[in-house]
Amino acid sequence: MGRRSDHTPEELRELLIANGHGLLAERGFAQFSAREAARRAGYSVGTIYNVFGSLDSFLIAINSRTFRMWSDWLEDALRAEAGEGMARLEALVRAYFAFADANRNAWMAIYDHRIDRSTAIAKEDEAAREALTSIVDREVAATLGAADEAGVRRLVRSLIATVHGHCALWLSGSYALMQEEDPAGQALARVREIIAANQSTTSSA
């Protein structure tokens, strides 16, 4: 069993998150064990509580790693996209589905982990979540040529909810039960419709 003195606080935090994330990706949220995550890192489960304060905070930190991976995945997809405007939004939607498919357990764990709204979230964890939505904010604003930042933020969160709903139903198998074969294509169609409607609104304003 490792000793806390074996690592600096920063190294220990990273070690626990890395092993926790690996376990979560392997087993999924329902089968996740903080004790096993600590054991894989070479520490006792008490170390997790010493470092993170609570199991919720540990899981939030693990999920933040998924958010960072997700942001990197989206940015990679955008760098590979030679087009502009709607072509970049299409790349984002496809990348959204692709990341969820490639990281199913870790992706689902973001939404399986329920926390009280009053739970304090560390600044670095908030930043990981905001980084993801800021990518979509940036691309939607560029496509619409919109200066209304608050309006774009509201629209983006609605768009994310639309795409997420299609993706979550697909991963759960519910889309197949509805005999629908192209959830990504349908999500993309809804995004096109919403963007087109808002482009018309922006043009007429």
N, C-alpha and C positions, 0 to 999 in steps of 0.2 A: 504494500500500500504506500503510495507516495505521501510525502509530507508537504504541507503548505510552503515551507521554506524552500522547497525545490524550485519554485517559480515566483516571479514577481506577481503582484496583484493583477497586472494587465495580462501577463502570460497565463495566469490561472484562469481568469475570466474567459479568455479566448479558447483555452484548452477545453473548458467545460462546455462552451457554446458549440465548438466544433464536434465534440463527441455527442452532445445532445442532438445536434442537427443531423448527424449521421444516423443516430438511432431512430430519430423521428422519420427520416426519409426511408429507412429500412422497414420499420414496423407500422408506421401510421400513428395518429394521435391516440386512438383507443388502446393501443398496446404499448404506449410510451411509458417508461419507468425512469424516474429521476435517479433512483438507486442504481439502476443499470448504467445510466449515462455517467454517473459519478465513478462507478467501478471501472468503466472503460477508460476514463481519464486517469485512473490510478488513485482516486480519493474516495472518501466516505460521502454518503449523501448529505451529511451535516455540512460539508464544505459548500454545497450549493446554497444552502440557507445562509451561511456566513457571507458568501460573496454576493448573492442576489437579494437576500432578504426574504424571499418567498418563492414558492414554486411558480406562481403566476408571473413574477418578474423574470424568472429563468426562461419560461416558455415564450414570453414576449421577446426576450433577447434572441432566442432561437429563431422565432418567426421573423425577426428583423433581418437575420441573415438571409432568409428566403426572399424578403423584399429587395435586399441589395442585389442578390443574384438575378432576380426578376428584372430589376432596372437595367442591369448590365445586358441582359438578354434582349430587352427592347431596344436599347441603344445600338447593340450590334446589328439588329434587324434594320434599323434606320440607316446605319452606315452602309449597309449593303443595298439599300434602295436608291436607285438613280433618279427616280421620279420626284415630283413635288406635289404638294397639296394633298388631294385625296389618295394618291398613290402611297404616300407616307402613312396616312391613317389606315389604309388597307394593310400595310405592312405591320402596323401596330396590332391590329385585330388578329391577324394570322399569328403573330409572335405571342400574343396573349394566350391563345389556344395551345400553341406549340410548347410554351414553357409549362403550362399546367399539365399537359400530357406527359412531358419528360420528367416532371417532378411532382407526381400525383399526390403522394403522401404528405410531402412538405407543403404543397400548395393548399391541400384541403385542411391541413392543421391550422392554417391562418384563420380559417372560418370556424373550425371545430372548437378552438379555444375561446371559451366565453369568459369575459371578465366584466366585473362591475364597472359601470361608467365612472364611478368615483375613484377607480384605481389610478394611481399616479403612474405615468409612463415616462421613462427617462428621456432626456432630450435627444440622445443619439438614436433611440428607438422611434421617436416621433419623426426625426429627420429621415429615417429609412423609409417610412411610410409616405412622407410628403414628397420624397424624391421620385417615387413611382408616379404619383398623380401629376407632379410638375412636368414630367415628360409629355403626358397627354395634354396638359394645359398649354404647353408651348406649341405642340403640333396643331391643335385645334385652333388656337389663336392665329397661327400663321396661315392656316387654310382659309379661315374666315376673314382675315385681315381686320380682326376686331380689336378695338381699343378698350372695350368695357371688360376689365379684368374680372370684376365680380360676376358679370354675366357669363363669361367664359367658364369660370370655376363652377358655377351652378350647372351649366350645360355639360361640362366634362364629367361631373359626378353622376349625372343622369346617364350619360353615354357608357360610363364604366359599369353602372348597375345593369344596363341593358346587355352589354357584352358578357359580364360576369354571370348573369342569369342563364344565358344560353350555354356558357361553358360549364357551369356547375351542374346543370341538368344533363349535359352530355357525359360528364365524368361519372355521374351517379348512375347512368344507364337509363334515366327517365326519358331522354330524347329518343332512344331506340324503341322504348315502349310506345311512344307516340307515333312510331313509324316515320320519323323524320331522319333523314340521312345526312344532312349538311348543316349542322348547327352553326359552324363558323361562317358559312355562306349566308345564312339567315341573319346572324348577328351583323354581318357586314352590310347586308341590305338595309337593316334598320339604321345603321350608322350613316349610310349614304343618304337615306331619306331625311334624317334629322339635320345633317350638315346642309343638304340642299335647301331645306326649309329655312334654316338660319342664315344661309347666304342670301336668300331672297329678302329676308327681314333686314339684314344689314345693308343690302343694296338700296332698299326703298326708304331707309331711315334718313 
